[in-house]
Amino acid sequence: MNTMYATVTSKGQITLPAAARRVLGLRSGQKVAIHVGDNSLTIDAPGDIMSLRALAREQAEAVGTWGTVPTSGDGWAARAEDYRADR
């Protein structure tokens, strides 16, 4: 892995070097994932749409909402509230 450097501005912003943006395929305005470790920071490019769909399905199956269509009075809203309370 190549080491690249960026400067933190007074607003706490950094500019990713152009070479890093090219490697990750990043474009202006795109969101990235930032993971903070003990003494490190990792920036990941967003996943492709199929990966995001798979993640959404996995999470919905875990809480039992996959394949359901919410309707008034079916208790779905209460399940959503339970899910939020667990977070």
All heavy atoms as an XYZ file, in Angstrom:
645
protein
N       0.841     -1.172      0.000
C       0.000      0.000      0.000
C       0.888      1.237      0.000
O       1.829      1.331      0.775
C      -0.920      0.003      1.224
C      -1.690      1.280      1.353
S      -3.026      1.400      2.561
C      -2.554      0.475      3.939
N       0.586      2.176     -0.888
C       1.325      3.435     -0.946
C       0.861      4.356      0.164
O      -0.324      4.440      0.455
C       1.085      4.142     -2.283
C       1.781      3.438     -3.421
O       2.721      2.695     -3.214
N       1.299      3.669     -4.619
N       1.798      5.059      0.758
C       1.443      6.050      1.754
C       1.271      7.387      1.063
O       2.128      7.807      0.290
C       2.543      6.166      2.834
O       2.683      4.897      3.473
C       2.194      7.206      3.856
N       0.139      8.021      1.303
C      -0.141      9.352      0.770
C      -0.472     10.250      1.949
O      -0.922      9.779      2.984
C      -1.326      9.293     -0.198
C      -1.088      8.428     -1.398
S      -2.545      8.403     -2.443
C      -2.444      6.761     -3.082
N      -0.270     11.522      1.779
C      -0.503     12.447      2.870
C      -1.530     13.493      2.466
O      -1.627     13.870      1.295
C       0.811     13.137      3.275
C       1.800     12.152      3.848
C       2.729     11.521      3.042
C       1.765     11.844      5.200
C       3.622     10.599      3.562
C       2.653     10.920      5.726
C       3.580     10.309      4.913
O       4.458      9.396      5.420
N      -2.301     13.945      3.442
C      -3.277     15.014      3.246
C      -3.188     15.923      4.464
O      -2.775     15.498      5.544
C      -4.687     14.438      3.108
N      -3.568     17.161      4.286
C      -3.530     18.138      5.364
C      -4.935     18.351      5.906
O      -5.896     18.460      5.142
C      -2.976     19.482      4.848
O      -1.663     19.240      4.321
C      -2.893     20.511      5.950
N      -5.063     18.413      7.224
C      -6.349     18.696      7.858
C      -6.489     20.214      7.950
O      -5.615     20.904      8.467
C      -6.411     18.074      9.270
C      -7.742     18.391      9.936
C      -6.180     16.572      9.206
N      -7.609     20.742      7.436
C      -7.842     22.188      7.474
C      -8.374     22.603      8.842
O      -8.681     21.751      9.682
C      -8.866     22.611      6.399
O     -10.156     22.099      6.776
C      -8.478     22.109      5.023
N      -8.515     23.903      9.047
C      -9.050     24.405     10.316
C     -10.498     23.964     10.537
O     -10.973     23.930     11.658
C      -8.960     25.935     10.353
O      -9.726     26.489      9.305
N     -11.189     23.587      9.471
C     -12.558     23.078      9.579
C     -12.593     21.561      9.773
O     -13.654     20.954      9.820
C     -13.358     23.419      8.325
C     -13.662     24.882      8.162
C     -14.519     25.070      6.923
C     -14.973     26.497      6.779
N     -15.852     26.648      5.612
N     -11.430     20.923      9.866
C     -11.371     19.476     10.043
C     -11.538     18.696      8.759
O     -11.763     17.494      8.775
N     -11.398     19.352      7.624
C     -11.572     18.693      6.333
C     -10.221     18.257      5.769
O      -9.195     18.862      6.051
C     -12.244     19.641      5.346
C     -13.613     20.112      5.788
C     -14.144     21.237      4.920
O     -13.383     22.036      4.372
N     -15.454     21.303      4.794
N     -10.267     17.193      4.971
C      -9.083     16.772      4.236
C      -9.474     16.589      2.773
O     -10.635     16.357      2.455
C      -8.460     15.462      4.774
C      -9.427     14.293      4.618
C      -8.000     15.605      6.201
C      -8.799     12.939      4.887
N      -8.504     16.721      1.906
C      -8.713     16.431      0.488
C      -7.960     15.154      0.184
O      -6.761     15.058      0.450
C      -8.176     17.580     -0.386
O      -8.890     18.776     -0.062
C      -8.347     17.267     -1.861
N      -8.676     14.171     -0.339
C      -8.010     12.921     -0.710
C      -7.147     13.169     -1.935
O      -7.598     13.802     -2.892
C      -9.035     11.838     -1.023
C      -9.930     11.397      0.124
C     -10.941     10.378     -0.377
C      -9.111     10.820      1.258
N      -5.931     12.666     -1.933
C      -5.081     12.837     -3.110
C      -5.748     12.244     -4.359
O      -6.488     11.252     -4.277
C      -3.817     12.055     -2.743
C      -3.806     12.049     -1.244
C      -5.248     11.971     -0.846
N      -5.504     12.861     -5.495
C      -6.122     12.436     -6.758
C      -5.846     10.961     -7.038
O      -6.730     10.235     -7.500
C      -5.619     13.299     -7.910
N      -4.635     10.494     -6.752
C      -4.304      9.087     -7.010
C      -5.190      8.159     -6.177
O      -5.655      7.129     -6.666
C      -2.832      8.832     -6.700
N      -5.464      8.531     -4.933
C      -6.328      7.716     -4.070
C      -7.764      7.721     -4.604
O      -8.434      6.683     -4.617
C      -6.300      8.244     -2.637
N      -8.237      8.869     -5.056
C      -9.607      8.950     -5.614
C      -9.729      8.088     -6.862
O     -10.737      7.416     -7.059
C      -9.971     10.402     -5.915
C     -10.092     11.258     -4.650
C     -10.715     12.619     -4.934
N     -10.147     13.345     -6.041
C      -9.173     14.241     -5.943
N      -8.636     14.520     -4.776
N      -8.739     14.877     -7.019
N      -8.701      8.096     -7.679
C      -8.726      7.260     -8.899
C      -8.773      5.783     -8.553
O      -9.556      5.023     -9.118
C      -7.510      7.562     -9.778
C      -7.693      8.753    -10.685
C      -6.604      8.806    -11.753
N      -5.258      8.941    -11.190
C      -4.692     10.100    -10.846
N      -5.344     11.237    -11.015
N      -3.474     10.131    -10.352
N      -7.940      5.359     -7.619
C      -7.891      3.943     -7.229
C      -9.246      3.483     -6.700
O      -9.714      2.394     -7.011
C      -6.789      3.705     -6.167
C      -6.913      2.329     -5.549
C      -5.416      3.877     -6.783
N      -9.910      4.328     -5.901
C     -11.207      3.972     -5.326
C     -12.374      4.257     -6.265
O     -13.514      3.889     -5.973
C     -11.418      4.719     -4.005
C     -10.473      4.330     -2.866
C     -10.716      5.220     -1.655
C     -10.647      2.874     -2.498
N     -12.114      4.945     -7.378
C     -13.183      5.261     -8.328
C     -14.157      6.291     -7.786
O     -15.348      6.251     -8.093
N     -13.666      7.220     -6.983
C     -14.530      8.229     -6.356
C     -14.738      9.435     -7.260
O     -13.836      9.854     -7.979
C     -13.909      8.695     -5.032
C     -13.740      7.611     -3.974
C     -13.008      8.177     -2.767
C     -15.087      7.035     -3.576
N     -15.954      9.970     -7.188
C     -16.311     11.178     -7.936
C     -16.747     12.262     -6.962
O     -17.114     11.974     -5.822
C     -17.458     10.874     -8.912
C     -17.090      9.875    -10.005
C     -18.265      9.545    -10.932
N     -19.502      9.200    -10.256
C     -19.777      8.023     -9.692
N     -18.874      7.074     -9.686
N     -20.946      7.806     -9.123
N     -16.761     13.472     -7.407
C     -17.173     14.607     -6.589
C     -18.587     14.394     -6.040
O     -19.480     13.966     -6.759
C     -17.135     15.880     -7.440
O     -17.588     16.968     -6.690
N     -18.771     14.660     -4.761
C     -20.081     14.549     -4.137
C     -20.430     13.157     -3.639
O     -21.445     12.964     -2.977
N     -19.607     12.175     -3.938
C     -19.881     10.796     -3.548
C     -19.615     10.598     -2.057
O     -18.711     11.203     -1.491
C     -18.982      9.870     -4.365
C     -19.439      8.469     -4.448
C     -18.652      7.690     -5.507
O     -17.683      8.179     -6.073
N     -19.072      6.479     -5.754
N     -20.396      9.757     -1.408
C     -20.207      9.431      0.003
C     -19.200      8.293      0.132
O     -19.099      7.432     -0.733
C     -21.524      8.987      0.647
C     -22.633     10.011      0.572
C     -22.409     11.090      1.575
C     -23.613     12.034      1.570
N     -23.372     13.217      2.338
N     -18.450      8.293      1.228
C     -17.515      7.218      1.527
C     -17.763      6.754      2.955
O     -18.341      7.478      3.770
C     -16.039      7.674      1.375
C     -15.703      8.017     -0.058
C     -15.723      8.844      2.285
N     -17.333      5.546      3.257
C     -17.435      5.024      4.622
C     -16.111      5.274      5.329
O     -15.046      5.036      4.759
C     -17.731      3.527      4.586
N     -16.187      5.754      6.565
C     -14.992      6.036      7.344
C     -15.023      5.183      8.606
O     -16.011      5.202      9.342
C     -14.897      7.528      7.709
C     -14.805      8.345      6.425
C     -13.724      7.794      8.639
C     -14.859      9.835      6.637
N     -13.967      4.420      8.824
C     -13.860      3.560      9.997
C     -12.688      4.049     10.836
O     -11.585      4.226     10.316
C     -13.617      2.103      9.582
C     -14.605      1.606      8.579
N     -15.837      1.132      8.932
C     -14.555      1.540      7.236
C     -16.502      0.770      7.836
N     -15.738      1.017      6.791
N     -12.922      4.244     12.122
C     -11.878      4.726     13.017
C     -11.411      3.569     13.889
O     -12.212      2.899     14.541
C     -12.396      5.878     13.899
C     -11.316      6.352     14.853
C     -12.893      7.024     13.030
N     -10.107      3.323     13.876
C      -9.511      2.276     14.701
C      -8.799      2.890     15.885
O      -9.021      4.056     16.217
N      -7.925      2.122     16.519
C      -7.196      2.609     17.685
C      -6.414      3.876     17.356
O      -6.508      4.868     18.047
C      -6.236      1.537     18.207
C      -6.992      0.360     18.801
O      -8.115      0.564     19.290
O      -6.458     -0.759     18.766
N      -5.642      3.812     16.309
C      -4.830      4.958     15.917
C      -4.808      5.074     14.397
O      -3.792      5.409     13.803
C      -3.403      4.816     16.464
C      -2.644      6.120     16.418
O      -3.235      7.193     16.417
N      -1.321      6.024     16.347
N      -5.955      4.731     13.781
C      -5.995      4.742     12.324
C      -7.372      5.148     11.821
O      -8.357      5.117     12.553
C      -5.652      3.351     11.773
O      -6.649      2.432     12.142
N      -7.397      5.510     10.558
C      -8.619      5.910      9.878
C      -8.617      5.192      8.536
O      -7.621      5.230      7.818
C      -8.598      7.434      9.659
C      -9.767      8.072      8.972
C     -10.915      8.207      9.967
C      -9.371      9.446      8.477
N      -9.708      4.506      8.216
C      -9.814      3.790      6.948
C     -10.972      4.383      6.161
O     -12.057      4.580      6.706
C     -10.072      2.285      7.176
O      -9.038      1.769      7.998
C     -10.108      1.529      5.869
N     -10.746      4.667      4.887
C     -11.787      5.213      4.021
C     -12.095      4.177      2.951
O     -11.204      3.735      2.236
C     -11.338      6.537      3.373
C     -11.040      7.567      4.466
C     -12.389      7.054      2.398
C     -10.436      8.854      3.977
N     -13.357      3.766      2.879
C     -13.784      2.773      1.903
C     -14.721      3.400      0.889
O     -15.584      4.204      1.240
C     -14.522      1.614      2.575
C     -13.615      0.790      3.460
O     -12.439      0.600      3.098
O     -14.082      0.334      4.518
N     -14.558      2.986     -0.356
C     -15.479      3.419     -1.407
C     -16.834      2.755     -1.167
O     -16.907      1.686     -0.563
C     -14.936      3.023     -2.775
N     -17.915      3.383     -1.626
C     -19.228      2.767     -1.446
C     -19.322      1.466     -2.226
O     -18.685      1.303     -3.269
C     -20.193      3.817     -2.003
C     -19.376      4.669     -2.899
C     -17.983      4.638     -2.361
N     -20.123      0.539     -1.705
C     -20.312     -0.733     -2.385
C     -21.177     -0.573     -3.626
O     -21.867      0.435     -3.798
N     -21.128     -1.570     -4.471
C     -21.984     -1.539     -5.652
C     -23.436     -1.775     -5.224
O     -23.704     -2.230     -4.114
C     -21.531     -2.584     -6.674
C     -21.646     -3.994     -6.132
O     -22.742     -4.560     -6.220
O     -20.642     -4.510     -5.617
N     -24.387     -1.493     -6.089
C     -25.797     -1.558     -5.744
C     -26.217     -2.961     -5.322
O     -27.030     -3.120     -4.420
C     -26.690     -1.020     -6.900
C     -28.138     -0.875     -6.442
C     -26.603     -1.920     -8.110
C     -28.361      0.190     -5.417
N     -25.652     -3.995     -5.915
C     -26.029     -5.361     -5.540
C     -25.582     -5.673     -4.105
O     -26.298     -6.333     -3.365
C     -25.442     -6.367     -6.530
C     -26.002     -6.214     -7.946
S     -27.820     -6.193     -8.006
C     -28.150     -7.899     -7.653
N     -24.428     -5.177     -3.711
C     -23.954     -5.388     -2.340
C     -24.859     -4.665     -1.357
O     -25.183     -5.185     -0.289
C     -22.523     -4.881     -2.175
O     -21.647     -5.595     -2.992
N     -25.270     -3.451     -1.706
C     -26.155     -2.692     -0.834
C     -27.518     -3.360     -0.707
O     -28.101     -3.411      0.370
C     -26.302     -1.257     -1.359
C     -25.020     -0.426     -1.328
C     -25.256      0.931     -1.989
C     -24.522     -0.250      0.088
N     -28.034     -3.891     -1.815
C     -29.316     -4.605     -1.768
C     -29.218     -5.845     -0.885
O     -30.120     -6.153     -0.119
C     -29.760     -4.986     -3.173
C     -30.275     -3.832     -3.963
C     -30.704     -4.266     -5.342
N     -31.224     -3.127     -6.089
C     -31.407     -3.121     -7.373
N     -31.123     -4.177     -8.106
N     -31.883     -2.042     -7.976
N     -28.112     -6.572     -1.011
C     -27.920     -7.774     -0.192
C     -27.853     -7.413      1.286
O     -28.426     -8.108      2.133
C     -26.649     -8.499     -0.631
N     -27.180     -6.319      1.613
C     -27.092     -5.869      2.994
C     -28.468     -5.480      3.529
O     -28.835     -5.852      4.650
C     -26.127     -4.689      3.115
C     -25.972     -4.079      4.501
C     -25.445     -5.116      5.486
C     -25.060     -2.878      4.441
N     -29.251     -4.757      2.723
C     -30.597     -4.357      3.142
C     -31.466     -5.589      3.390
O     -32.204     -5.655      4.381
C     -31.232     -3.456      2.090
N     -31.372     -6.583      2.511
C     -32.161     -7.804      2.680
C     -31.740     -8.543      3.953
O     -32.580     -8.995      4.724
C     -32.010     -8.713      1.468
C     -32.821     -9.975      1.611
C     -32.720    -10.872      0.410
N     -33.599    -12.011      0.595
C     -34.220    -12.644     -0.371
N     -34.052    -12.261     -1.614
N     -34.994    -13.662     -0.114
N     -30.435     -8.654      4.168
C     -29.926     -9.342      5.358
C     -30.450     -8.696      6.633
O     -30.906     -9.376      7.553
C     -28.396     -9.315      5.328
C     -27.735     -9.953      6.521
C     -26.225     -9.809      6.465
O     -25.654     -9.941      5.369
O     -25.627     -9.555      7.515
N     -30.412     -7.366      6.674
C     -30.884     -6.659      7.862
C     -32.399     -6.806      8.036
O     -32.884     -6.992      9.146
C     -30.493     -5.184      7.789
C     -29.001     -4.981      7.930
C     -28.580     -3.538      7.740
O     -29.355     -2.698      7.314
N     -27.328     -3.248      8.052
N     -33.157     -6.751      6.943
C     -34.612     -6.901      7.015
C     -34.992     -8.314      7.437
O     -35.934     -8.506      8.211
C     -35.243     -6.551      5.672
N     -34.277     -9.318      6.948
C     -34.554    -10.693      7.360
C     -34.251    -10.884      8.843
O     -34.973    -11.591      9.545
C     -33.745    -11.677      6.523
C     -34.277    -11.837      5.115
C     -33.409    -12.737      4.239
O     -32.215    -12.947      4.573
O     -33.929    -13.222      3.216
N     -33.189    -10.222      9.327
C     -32.807    -10.353     10.732
C     -33.887     -9.822     11.671
O     -34.082    -10.361     12.759
C     -31.486     -9.622     10.989
N     -34.615     -8.792     11.248
C     -35.669     -8.230     12.110
C     -37.055     -8.721     11.712
O     -38.052     -8.314     12.295
C     -35.636     -6.683     12.130
C     -34.335     -6.186     12.723
C     -35.877     -6.090     10.772
N     -37.110     -9.592     10.716
C     -38.383    -10.186     10.328
C     -39.285     -9.320      9.479
O     -40.494     -9.541      9.426
N     -38.716     -8.332      8.798
C     -39.556     -7.459      7.974
C     -39.387     -7.713      6.481
O     -40.072     -7.078      5.676
C     -39.261     -5.972      8.256
O     -37.872     -5.723      8.011
C     -39.607     -5.614      9.690
N     -38.502     -8.641      6.102
C     -38.296     -8.898      4.678
C     -39.534     -9.562      4.095
O     -40.092    -10.484      4.657
C     -37.087     -9.789      4.440
C     -36.871    -10.024      2.978
C     -37.182    -11.142      2.273
C     -36.348     -9.089      2.035
N     -36.868    -10.976      0.951
C     -36.350     -9.711      0.781
C     -35.877     -7.793      2.132
C     -35.899     -9.083     -0.365
C     -35.417     -7.174      0.997
C     -35.432     -7.814     -0.232
N     -39.995     -9.067      2.958
C     -41.133     -9.663      2.269
C     -42.482     -9.208      2.794
O     -43.514     -9.682      2.341
N     -42.480     -8.296      3.758
C     -43.750     -7.789      4.272
C     -44.031     -6.430      3.668
O     -43.115     -5.654      3.388
C     -43.742     -7.655      5.803
O     -42.729     -6.713      6.178
C     -43.471     -8.980      6.486
N     -45.285     -6.161      3.467
C     -45.699     -4.854      2.997
C     -46.448     -4.207      4.150
O     -47.478     -4.718      4.585
C     -46.615     -4.963      1.756
C     -47.091     -3.587      1.324
C     -45.879     -5.670      0.629
N     -45.903     -3.119      4.693
C     -46.556     -2.506      5.844
C     -47.937     -1.964      5.492
O     -48.118     -1.326      4.460
C     -45.607     -1.375      6.255
C     -44.679     -1.186      5.119
C     -44.700     -2.422      4.285
N     -48.893     -2.293      6.328
C     -50.243     -1.753      6.181
C     -50.715     -1.275      7.537
O     -50.202     -1.713      8.578
C     -51.236     -2.813      5.649
O     -51.241     -3.917      6.565
C     -50.843     -3.306      4.268
N     -51.698     -0.431      7.533
C     -52.225      0.130      8.771
C     -52.800     -0.981      9.649
O     -53.553     -1.823      9.196
C     -53.307      1.155      8.441
O     -53.870      1.652      9.629
N     -52.406     -0.996     10.903
C     -52.972     -1.924     11.860
C     -52.380     -3.322     11.849
O     -52.884     -4.201     12.537
N     -51.310     -3.574     11.108
C     -50.765     -4.932     11.072
C     -49.640     -5.151     12.086
O     -49.052     -6.212     12.139
C     -50.274     -5.296      9.670
C     -49.042     -4.512      9.239
O     -48.595     -3.625      9.992
O     -48.524     -4.793      8.150
N     -49.355     -4.135     12.889
C     -48.314     -4.270     13.893
C     -46.914     -4.019     13.367
O     -45.951     -4.071     14.108
N     -46.780     -3.730     12.085
C     -45.472     -3.514     11.495
C     -44.774     -2.318     12.129
O     -43.578     -2.361     12.411
C     -45.620     -3.311      9.985
C     -44.308     -3.301      9.266
C     -43.633     -4.386      8.814
C     -43.519     -2.170      8.936
N     -42.468     -4.004      8.208
C     -42.369     -2.639      8.263
C     -43.647     -0.807      9.128
C     -41.382     -1.802      7.807
C     -42.646      0.038      8.673
C     -41.537     -0.455      8.016
N     -45.527     -1.254     12.396
C     -44.929     -0.054     12.994
C     -44.336     -0.375     14.362
O     -43.270      0.118     14.720
C     -45.962      1.057     13.098
N     -45.008     -1.214     15.138
C     -44.495     -1.593     16.453
C     -43.192     -2.371     16.314
O     -42.257     -2.187     17.096
C     -45.531     -2.420     17.209
N     -43.119     -3.243     15.309
C     -41.880     -3.993     15.083
C     -40.746     -3.043     14.719
O     -39.612     -3.218     15.144
C     -42.070     -5.024     13.990
C     -42.971     -6.170     14.403
C     -43.020     -7.183     13.321
N     -41.734     -7.870     13.287
C     -41.596     -9.174     13.247
N     -42.645     -9.938     13.228
N     -40.412     -9.719     13.218
N     -41.060     -2.036     13.929
C     -40.034     -1.059     13.553
C     -39.570     -0.307     14.788
O     -38.375     -0.045     14.943
C     -40.594     -0.095     12.498
N     -40.491      0.040     15.678
C     -40.112      0.731     16.915
C     -39.220     -0.166     17.780
O     -38.254      0.285     18.363
C     -41.356      1.151     17.709
C     -42.103      2.313     17.095
C     -41.252      3.564     16.995
O     -40.471      3.862     17.923
O     -41.361      4.251     15.966
N     -39.545     -1.474     17.875
C     -38.718     -2.414     18.625
C     -37.313     -2.470     18.048
O     -36.328     -2.504     18.768
C     -39.326     -3.814     18.611
C     -40.623     -3.903     19.396
O     -40.881     -2.994     20.218
O     -41.364     -4.884     19.185
N     -37.241     -2.492     16.729
C     -35.946     -2.543     16.068
C     -35.123     -1.309     16.403
O     -33.950     -1.397     16.740
C     -36.131     -2.675     14.551
C     -34.833     -2.588     13.796
C     -33.912     -3.633     13.839
C     -34.507     -1.455     13.060
C     -32.710     -3.564     13.157
C     -33.311     -1.385     12.369
C     -32.415     -2.432     12.428
O     -31.235     -2.357     11.760
N     -35.762     -0.134     16.329
C     -35.035      1.109     16.645
C     -34.595      1.129     18.113
O     -33.536      1.627     18.431
C     -35.893      2.316     16.318
C     -35.934      2.633     14.840
C     -36.570      3.994     14.578
N     -38.000      3.965     14.636
C     -38.810      3.634     13.637
N     -38.293      3.280     12.491
N     -40.098      3.648     13.777
N     -35.400      0.583     18.990
C     -35.062      0.569     20.417
C     -33.844     -0.315     20.679
O     -33.085     -0.064     21.604
C     -36.254      0.078     21.229
N     -33.661     -1.351     19.860
C     -32.520     -2.248     20.017
C     -31.212     -1.599     19.613
O     -30.146     -2.071     19.955
C     -32.710     -3.527     19.199
C     -33.805     -4.404     19.770
O     -34.177     -4.198     20.936
O     -34.299     -5.292     19.034
N     -31.261     -0.578     18.817
C     -30.051      0.063     18.300
C     -29.415      0.929     19.319
O     -29.544      1.671     20.009
C     -30.339      0.873     17.038
C     -30.763      0.000     15.886
C     -29.562     -0.649     15.342
N     -29.941     -1.772     14.508
C     -29.081     -2.509     13.910
N     -27.823     -2.284     14.014
N     -29.446     -3.524     13.185
